Amino acid sequence: MKKLFFLFSIMLLSCNQINTESKDNTKNQEKFEANVANFNSMIDAFAAEDQDQFMAIFADSLKWSGPDKKNMSEFDSKDVLGEALNGYMAAYDNHALKNTRFFAGSAYSSMDASDSPDVIRVYGDWHHTHTESNKDVSHKWMAVMFFNEDGKIYEFWDYFDVGGFLQQHETE
């Protein structure tokens, strides 16, 4: 009888421990959704060619690793991103990011696993019309964004195949 009581006690303690270790992800989900909304407002500003509104999502201390960088440790400033944006807005019209997918946190990772909603990966397809030739161009795109407590992006890794994108501009 003592053994049975002991076994039953262990089972109860185990069940209680599992229940107390489960956590409510509501706050992380809300933070993730707020960061995605901030990102989407930035994309809406890009589509409207509103550079000031687009740049407002970035922290002044932004570190931007654009698609031209050879290594993930190479960065440019917020000002350089603004100059690049200005060039895109001059060269293209009808900007649209389609088929977006957002992911935050990483339950399984080669680095420390995290459930942080402040590091977001986004995947999508950019579509533009080249202003000079009126040719529609597109490319797959991926980015990793690090948000601060104010909802601003302070680090931005921007990836796409620049060569493949530019090749679409060639006339047939």
N, C-alpha and C positions, 0 to 999 in steps of 0.2 A: 504494500500500500504506500509506503514511503517513496519507493521508486516511481510509482505512478504519479503521486503528487509532485515529485521533483520534475518529472518529464512534463507534466501539465504546466507547471510554473515556468519552465523554460520556454515552452511554446507560447504562453501568454506574453512573456517579456519580449520574445522575438517579434510577435505580431505588433505589439505596442511600439517597438523600435522602428519597424518598417513604416508604420503610420506617421511617426514623428519626423522621420527623415524625408518623407515626401514633401515637396515644396510647392508653393503656389507660384506659378509662372505668370500670373496676371500682370504684375508690374513690368516684367521683362517684355511681355507681349505688347503692352501699351507703349513702352519706350521704343520697341522695334517699329511699331506702326507709325509712331510720331517721326522717327528717323526716315522711314520710307516716304511719308507724306512730305517731309522737307525735301528729300531727293526729287520727288515727283514735281514739286513746285519749281525746283531748279530746271527740270526738263521742260516744263510748261514755259518758263521764261526763255529758254533756249529756242523753243519753237516760235515764240513771239519775237525773237531777236531782241530781247530786253537784257542787255549785258549787265546792267546794274543789279537787276533782280537775280539774275543767274549767279553773279559773284557774291551776293549777300549770304549765300549758304555756307561760304567758306570762311574759316577763321583767318585773321590777318597773318597768323604764323604758319599758314598752310605750307605743307611739303607735298609737291606734286611730282609724281613719277610718271611722265607721259609715255606714249607708245614708242617714242624715239629713243628712250633710254635702254642701254644694254644690260644694266643691272638694277635689281630692285632697290639698291642702296643709293641710287642717283636721283636727286630731286631738284626741282626748280621751285620758284616762289609763286605766291599768289599773283604777283604782277605779270610773270611770264605766262601763267595760265590765262590771264585776262587778254594778253596780246595774242595768244593762240586762238582764243575764242573770237576775238575781233576778226582775225583772218578767216576763220570758218564762216562767220556771219557774212563777210564780204564775198566769199567764194561760193556759197551755197544758199539755197532757199528751201522752203518746205521741209524743215527738219522734223523728223518723227522718230522716236524710239519705240519700237514695237516688240511684242512677245517677251516682255520683261519677266524675269524671275528673280526673287530676292531671297537671300539666305543670311542668317546671322548665327553666331555661335558655331561651335564645332564639337560635337560629342566625341568624335574620333579625330585625332590630329597627330601629326608628327611633332607638334609643339604641345604646350599645355592645353588640354581640353577646356572649353569655356562655354558658358551659356549667355555670354554678354550680348545684349542687343545693340551695342555701340560699335560693333565691327560688322559691316554688312557687305556681302558680295551681291553684285547685280550682273545679270546676263541679259542681253537683248540684241536686237537687230536695228542698226541705225539706217535711216533712209533720208536722202537729201536730193535736191535737184541742183546740178552744177549751174551756176548763174550764167557763165559765159556760153556754154554749149547747150544749155537747157536739157542736158542728159541726166536721167535718174541714175543715181548710184547708191549702193548700200554696202554694209559690212557687218559681220558679227562683232560684238563688243562685250567686254567684261571689265569690271572695275571692282576694287576693294576700297571701301571708305571707312575711315575711323572718325566717329562723332564724339565731340566733347559734351560736357553736361549741359551746355547751352543749345545743343542740337546743331552745332556747326561742324563742318568737316575740317579736321586739322591735318589729315594725311589722306592722300588720294592716289591710288595706283590705277592707271588707265591703260588698258590693253586692247589692241586690235592690229590686224595685218595691214600696215600702211602701204606696203608694196602692192598687195592685192587690191586695195581700195583705189590707189592711183592708177592701176592698170585699167580700171573700168572707164577712165577718162579718154583712153585712146580711141580714135575714130576707126570704124571698120571699113 
